[in-house]
Amino acid sequence: MKILMVAYDNESYITWFPQGLAYLASAARNAGHEIKIYQQDVHHYSEKHLTAYLDKNEFDIVMVSVIGGYYQYKKLLKLSNAINSSKNRSKLKYLIGGHGPAADPEYFLKITGAEVVGIGEGEITIVELLDALENNKDLSKVNGIAYFDSNNNYVLTNKRELIQNIDEIAMPAYDLFDMTHYSLLRLPNIKSNELAMPMLSGRGCTFACNFCYRLDKGFRPRSAESIIEEIKYLKDNYNIKYIGFGDELLMSSKKRTVELCQAFIDAELGIKWDCNGRLNYADIPTLEKMKEAGCVFINYGIESLDDATLKVMHKCLTKKQIIEGIENTLKVGISPGLNIIYGNIDEPLSAIDDAVEFLLKYDDHAQLRTIRPVTPYPGSELFDIAVERGLIKDTHDFYTNKHLNSDLLAVNFTSNTDDEIYAALHKANMKLITRYIENTKENMSKTCENLYVNRDVSFKGFRQS
């Protein structure tokens, strides 16, 4: 079958490589299907361009996958309208997937006009689904999908079991994508002459934060051998020097982290990398091994400095552990990413002041950090609580009335008024932005002084794009 997979435009100058789409492309191609990637993300094509493209080129399948989010929701509606407007629409099947549609498949089928929603891990599902569509087989036998049957009855098939040995999953189909574009991604502490790519070191997470809308439980790590093989492929074929591990938890345990780092060292990869980490595993020996293996940045989900709120979130962290872990990270010379959100259930307004104090003390300015309100995405425990409390009616209410921007409140779970929260966030983020600008100014002033006082011949110019 001829399949068009749409990599949607999120209006970024350089887009994060669409890993999920690339895994599905690899699985479908290995099953004998012809895959074409429509790179709206690279070329910033309009939706009218997609309609015209579908008018001129015949496909059997068109696919779109999106995560949850106000932007992604609106984008999916625009893409769906473009696909449904094609004069060839009757000749193709429209499939959607990702964490966004998977949280409420029936609703997303209705609003997009898609024939099928994929739910959960897709590499096996896509192969079985394409076979069923191509050979007119019973879709109800395909696990992990939802659709309306010929009588317009909603059908949700059995849950797709997770792939336990994820080393068996084929490498993403990198060759189908414009790798020159994606490799220009800028990540913390990367040099201007270094190319980067994201990768997955595993799937899932061992924790269950109440705001997380990840639907699959548990953590499944890739083997060090599999990860190293993919890194070498990226180095050899695309000159990649920096890997951004984008999965939720490379630091799934101290033991696994140390073993993986030692494997990187033994393989003499010579790369930089960053990852998402856990502060309860951030002791000095583990962090020193990470640095030795090339780690330059660890993104930590701190979320709050209030112990009661951390318990409500199920973070399995304390303020003491957070501070100790961040101090350890800075001590060994790795930059920490300090992610903090505000507004979980009964969180005190003072938590914002505590967060600002913490960020000003420990931020090493590798990235600009601000404080955002928590968002109860469909699929999360927090969403269910909001519905139970009458704060959100349903998925439609969430996306059309509540979640209009990630930096604005979707739901207020605290005892404070919206105005009080916005005033506190405004004050806090102005402090953080001002400090970041002041730090940038200070560094530029030092560079200027070094240039003209010390005649720095290595200087390459102030003008940067």
Summary of the structure (lengths in Angstrom):
residues: 465
radius of gyration: 23.3
end to end distance: 43.0
largest distance: 80.2
contacts: 1476
relative contact order: 0.08
helix: 45%
strand: 16%
